[in-house]
């Protein structure tokens, strides 16, 4: 396997919709508030790049920390982890982690200059949260709080932060839209954890799926998907958003296949497909909603 393929695998591209979606939706909500005028395209690009590299840094940190703790074993059902498999030395993965976070910080400095120091605080908190997910003395990902982290940082923080860098203010529309985005982002992690429930339990990793059990986690996943679609019209109504934002509902058929897989299957290939499918649902939901907001 070539070095490029190894590092692409380590970055976990299937999870990147969680980085792209909130920036798209938060920026589209800002476009609505601005009436299409005075939109800062460079700020949008910077927020997008910073979000992507925070996600990649978090994935690399997770790869490194899980291997060090012995949580990634040979019998796991998910894609190969580069540290545990020996495809990349731990030190190299750690260096790549800091490189990814470093790029996010450098890009974020532009937003700090443009907007203010509050953006720096948000970025630092996001990076710390990414590191402590499976790192540090008491990783919260091992205590069933990973989904909460994803909902907060890839929903509430990222959507509203993307809106804030445009208007330097907050509003109800981006806040309400951040709820379904946060739920769909967290649903990606739910699939990951229901897939790994047996190996995580043996490794002492008490994810939310381990705590709830397989059947209740499956029900949680279904509820999160349904709630995401139910919240979109509510967000547009209460946030005074354009009705065309309902275009996001057209992504609903894409959710059927991963829903079926999560509820009925336990094998790795099916659940890996469900993870990618949930990421696709998030991406298309966010893209169609954003298009509806800006046209």
N, C-alpha and C positions, 0 to 999 in steps of 0.2 A: 504494500500500500504506500503510495507516494505521500510526501510530507503535506502537500496542499490538501489532499483528501483527509488526512488525519486531523488537521486543524479545522477543516470545515465540519467534520464529524464532532469535534470537541465543542464547536460553537453552537451546535444543536439548532440548525436552521428551522426545524419544525416549530420551535418555540418563538421565533422572531416576530410572528404576527402580534404577540403580546406587547412588543415594543413599538411596532408601527401603528397599530390601531388607535391607541389613545391620542397620539400626536395628530393623526388625521382628523379624528372627531373633535378634539379640543380646538384645533386650528379652524376647522369648518364652522364651529360655533362662533369663533371670533370673527370669521368672515361675515356671518349673519349680523353680528353686532355692529360691524364696521360698514355694512352695506356694500361690501366689495371694494371699498376705498381704503387707502393707506394701510393695506395689508403688508406686513414685513416678511418678504419671502426669505431673506437671509436668516431671520430669527426662526422661521419655520424649519428651514433646512438644518440649522444648528440643533434645534430641539430634536429633530428626527435622528440625526447622527448620534447625539449624546444618548438618546434613549436606546438605540440599537447597541451601542457599545457598553452601556450599563447592563443590558440583557446578556450580551456575550460574556462580559466579565463575571456576572453572576453564575452563568453556566460553567465557566472554567473553574471558578472558585468551588462550586458544587462538585465538579469532577475531582478536583484535588482533595477536598476535605473528605468526601465520601470514601475515597481510596485510602486515605490516611487512617480513617476510623474503621476500615474493614467492612463498610456497608455494601460495597460493590463486589459481589462474589461471582464466581463462574456460572452459577445457576440462575442469575437474574434474566428476566425475560425481555428487558429493554435493549436498545441499541448498545453497541460496545462503548464502554467508557475508556478513554485513552490512557488515563493514569493507571487504573486498576489492571488493564490488559497489558500494560508494558509498552504500548505503542508510543508513548511519550514519557520522558522522565519527569518525576514529580516537580523537580526544580524548574524545568522548562515550562510546565503547565502553570506553575506559580508565577513565573516571569511573564507569561502570556496574559495571565489574569490582571496583573498590574499594568501591563501595556494597554489592555482594553480599557481599564478604568482610567488610565492616564489620558488616552485619546478623548474619552468622555469629558474629563476635567478640562482639557485644553479647549475643546469646542465650547464647553459650558462657560469658560471665561469670557468669551465673546458676549454671551447672554448676560453675564454679570455686568459687563461694561455698558451694555445697551439698556438693561432693565434695572439692575440693582443687586445688592448683596443677598437679598432673600433667595435669589435663584441659586447662589452658591450653597446656602444652607440646605435647600431642597436636594441639590445634587449630592452633597456629602451624606445626608441622611439616606438617600437611595443607595449609595455605594456601601455604606455601613450595613444597611439592611441586607444587601446582596451577599456580603461577606459572612454575616452572622447567621444566614439561613442554614448552612450546614457547618460553619466554622465557629471558632471561638470556644470558650469553656462550656457553654450551654446553648447549642444551636437550636433555635426555635423550630426549625423544620423537623427536628427529631421529637418535638413535643406536640405535634398536631396543629401548629400555627402557620404552616406554609401558605395555605389558601388565604388566610387573613392578610398575610404580607402581600400576596399577589393582588388581592382585591384593593388594598389600600394604595400600593405604589404603582401598579399598572392600571388602576382604575381611577380612584379619587385624585391621587397626586399627579399622575401623568396627563390626564385629560384637562384638569383644572390648571395645571402648570402650563400646558401648551396654550391654553386660552390666555393665561396671565401674561405670558411673554409678548403677546400681541397688544393687549389693552392695558396691562398693568392694573388690572382690576379683576374681580370675580363676579359671577352672575349665576342665576338659577339654571339656565339652560345647560351650560357645560357640567354643572354639578349633577343634574338629573341624568344627563347622558353618560356620565362616568359610572353610574350604577350598573347598567347592562354591560358596558365594556369591562368593568371590573369582574362581574360574574362570569362572563365568557372567558376572560383571561384565567381566572381561578379554575374554571372547568378543565382547562388544559392540564393543570397540575393534578386535579382530581383523577383524570384518566391515568396519568403517570403513576399515581399512588395506588389506584385500584389494581393496576397491572402488577405492581411490585409488592403487593400486600403480604405475600407469603415470605419472600426473601427479606423484606424490611422487618417483619415480625421476628424472624430468626436472628437478624442483626441487631435487634434492640432499638430499631428506628421506629418510634411511635408516631407515625404520621396520622393524619386525621382518618385515613382509610383503616389503618390498624386499630385505632381507637373505636371507630364506629362498626367495623366489620364490613364484609363485602356487600351484603344486600342493602344495608342502610346507606353505604357510600354510593351504590348504584342509584338509589332513590334520590340522594342528594344531587348527583349529577343531572338527573332528569329534571329535578326542580329548578336547578340553576339555569338550564337551557330554557325552560318554559318561562321562568321569571324574566329572563333577559328580553325575550320577545314581548312579553306583557308590559314591561316597563318602557319600551320605546314610545308607544303612543302617549303614555302618561307623561313622559319627559317632554315631548313636543307640545303637549297641551298645556301643562303647568308652566313650562319654560317659555311659552309663546314662540315656539319654533315653527318653521314652515312645514306644512303638511307633507310636502314632498320628501321630507326626512323619513317618512314611512316606507320609502324604497328599501330600507334595511330589512323589512319583513320578508322581502323576496328571497332572502338567503335561507329562510326556514327549511325548505326541502333538503338543503345540504346537511342539516342536523340529523336527519332520519337515520342515515347509515351509521354514524358514530354512536347515536343513541342505542340502536339495536345491538351493536357490538359490545358496548359497555354493559348492557343489561343481560346479554346472553352468552358472552364468550369469556374465557379465562386464558386463552393462549396468547403468547407474545405477539405473533404477527398480526392477529386481529386487533389487539389493543394498541399496538404501535400504529396501525392504520387509523384507529379511532382517535389517537392523539393528534396525528396529522390532520385528520378530518375536522377535529374541533378547532385546530388552528386555522383551517381554511374557512370554517364558519365565522370565526371572529374576524378574519381578514375581509371577507366578502360583506359581512354585516356592517363593519366599519366603513368600508369603501362606498357601499351603496347609500348608507346613511349620510356620509359626508357629501356625496354627489347631490343628494336630495337637498341638503342644507345650502349648498352654494349656487345651484342653478336658479 
